[in-house]
Amino acid sequence: MLAYKSYVSKCVLGAEVIYVFCLVGGLLPWRSLRGIELHHALFETLPGFTWLTLGSVIWGAVMLAVFAIVFGAYMVWMHNSSLVK
């Protein structure tokens, strides 16, 4: 049986680390100008996100944490309920 708190907290931590890596990746000039614009545009598909304003970066982190909590809880529920005989 998986523990909700442990699994969900690891999902949130992983989502936040990847979020920061993706934000930093959008600042590095290792792609073409068109690729950078696409990267920024993909982030701006998050509701309320404007590229690299403090409020939107925090808002994006909060949204990803909520999504990770829902995802982690769902995965733990699916796993644990499939073990019941």
Buried (B, 14 or more C-beta within 10 A) or exposed (E): EBEBEEBBBEBBEEBBEEBEEBBEEBEEEEEEEEEBEEBBEEBEEEEEBBBEEEEBBEBBBEBBBEEBBEBBBEBBEEEBEEEEE
